[in-house]
Amino acid sequence: ITYVLFPVGTGNDWIKTHGIPKDTNQWLKMVHAGKTFQQDVGILEYHQSGVSKLRYFVNVAGLAYDGFVVKYIEENKKKVKNSLFYLFMIVRCIFMYNLRKALIRFNDQEDSGYHYTINAGICKYSGGGMSLVPHAVPDDGQLALTIAGNVSKIGVLLNSYRFYNDSILGHRKIEGYQTKEIFVEGLEEAPILLEADGEFLGEAPVRITLKEKALKIIVP
């Protein structure tokens, strides 16, 4: 099966990685040309109200603060109008959020501590143009993992420009990795929240893997 996406509405982060045009005429030319690309698909095994769930994702999954923001937006029935609105929500929510302690396992490594956010990406962009996993390559058979450690609220605000210019891994408390599997579990009673492709899903423990080149799409 070959899929083609017609971009409408706001966000459209996934199309940025593939360069899919928003202009209708350019989009039709792309479809008629019929060039295809096969990207990886992420797999999430997580929990929702204590029940085990499984979900696929094609762009970026986020835990900790990312999950908190998306859950807040959904619960308060906020409509994400544009990328500036999403940035506003990030700034607004940061003063409501307390860092959670978590254990992250990947590549035979363990990272235990307080984390601002944890991102696993197939593609590069999320949150209305943010590049939280700038090292993501959609067909390399790897998950791009970004771990932001104990960054202060002021530190997040002062470095918010890094969300958009591919420099997030330049911060001394933020690390990037490539891996085929990630496991995250909370180390406190408060849950580690999970979202994927802009939708709130549930909470940790979470196991993230991928299926290589499982999605065939039409691209420019």
N, C-alpha and C positions, 0 to 999 in steps of 0.2 A: 504494500500500500504506500502510495506517495501522497503527502499532505502539502497543502499550500495555504498560507495564512494571509488573509486580507486585514491589514491593521486599521482598527477603528478605536474610538474612545481615547482615553488618556493612558499614560505609561508607555506601553509598547516597548518595553526594555529588551525583550527577546529579539525583536527584529533588528536592533542596532548591531548586535554581534554579526548577523548575517547580511546586513546591508539591504534588507527588503524595503522597497520604496513605499511611501504613503500615497504618492500621487497615483491616481487611478490609471492614467494612460501608461505610465512607466511600469506599474504593477502588471497590467495586461500584457505588455511586451515581455516582461519576465516570465509570465505563465506560458505564453506562446513559445518562448525559446526553450522551455522545458529542462533547463539545467538543474541537476539534482545534487544533493549533498546529504550525507548520512552522519548524524550527530549522536553522541552518547545520550543515554537517559538515566537519570538518577533514581534510586530506589530508597524509600524511607520506611523503616520499621519503627514505629513509635507507639505512644500510648495516649488514649483520649478517655478521660474519666475512669482510668484504671483498666480499660479494655485495649488489647493489642490491635493495632491497625497497620495497614500497608498502603503506601501511596507512591506514585511515580511523580517525578518533576523533570522539567526540561531546561530550567534556567538556574535559579539560585535558591537554596534553602538557608534559613537563618535561625539561630537559637539565641536565647538570652534576651538582650534588649530588642533585637529585631522582632522576635516573637511577641514581646510586650507591646511594641508600637502597633503592630498589625492587629493584635487582639483588641487594643484600645480603640482603634479606628472602627473595627467591626462592631464592637459592643455599643459604641456611641453613635453608630450609623452615620459616620462621617464619610462623605464622598470625596475620594481623592481626585481633585480637579486638575492638578498639574504637579510638576516636580517641585515647584516652590512651596505648594501646600504640603507635600510630603515632608520637605525639609522643616517647615514650620511645626509639623506634628512631632518630628524627632526632637526639636528643641523644647517643645512644650512638655513632652513625656519624660524628658531626661530628669526633670526635677521631681517626678513621681516614682522613679525607679531606683531600686537598690541592687547593687551587684550581687549575683548569686555565685556560690562556690560550686564548681563542677570538676569532674574528671573526664579528660579527653584522651582516647587511645587511638593511635594511628601509626603506621610504619614502625611497629615495635617500640613506639615511644609512648610516654604518658605525660600529660600536662595537668597538674592538679592545682587549683587555685581559684581566685575570683576573676571572672571574665566579663568584660563589657559586652562583647558579641562574638559569635562563632558563625562563620559562613562557609558553606560548601557549594561550589559552583561548577556547573557544566559550561554555562556561558558567562559572559563578563559583566553585564549591566543589570541593575535592579533598582528599585526605589526611585523611579523617575530619572534615570541617567547616572545614578551612582555606580562607581566601579569599586566594589568592596572585594572582589576577587579578580584583580587585574591580570593575574597569571593564568586565568582559565582559558582552555583551548577545547572547543566543543567536540573534537573527534580524536583526542589523544589517549583515550582510555584511562584518564585520571580525573579524580576530583580535585579541584583547586580549593585548598583549605586556608582560610584566614582566621587567625586567633588574635583577638584584641584583649589584652590582659587588664590589669587593674588601672584603667585610665580614669582620671577624675572627671567630674562633670564639666569643669572649666576647661580641662584638657581636650575633651570632646568638642566643645564649642570652638575653641581656638584652632583646632585642626580640622574643622568641618570642610574646609576647602579641599582637603585630601580625598574626600569622598568622590570628587568629580574629576580629578586630574591624574589618576593612576599612581599617585604617590603615597597611598595609604600604608604600604609596606615599608616606607621610609621612617615611620614613627618607631621609636625605640621599644615601645611596649606592644608592637603589633608584628606578628610573624606570618609568613606565608609558606605553604607546603604543597606538594603534590602527593596524592595517595589514592589507593583503590578502595579503602574502607575506613570509616570513621565511627567510633562509638563514643557517645556522650551520656553521662549520667550525673544527676544532681547529688551533691554531698550535704545538702541541707533540706529541711522540711519544705521550704518554699520551692515550687517547681521551676525547672528550666523550660521555658516556653519555646514552641517551634512553629515556624511558618515556612511555606514554600511557594514560590511563584506568586507572592503577594497575598496568600490565603492562610489564615490561622488554622492550624491543624490540631495541636495538642501539646504534649510535654514529653520530656525525657523520662526514662532512658530511650535513646534513639540510636539505631544502627543505620548508617548511610553507606550504600554501595552503588554500583552502576552496571548497566548493560551496554556494552560497546556498540556504537553505530546502529542503535535500535530504531531510530526515527529517521525516515527518509523524507526530505522536504525539497521543494523547489526554491531555488535561490537565484539571484542575479548572475 
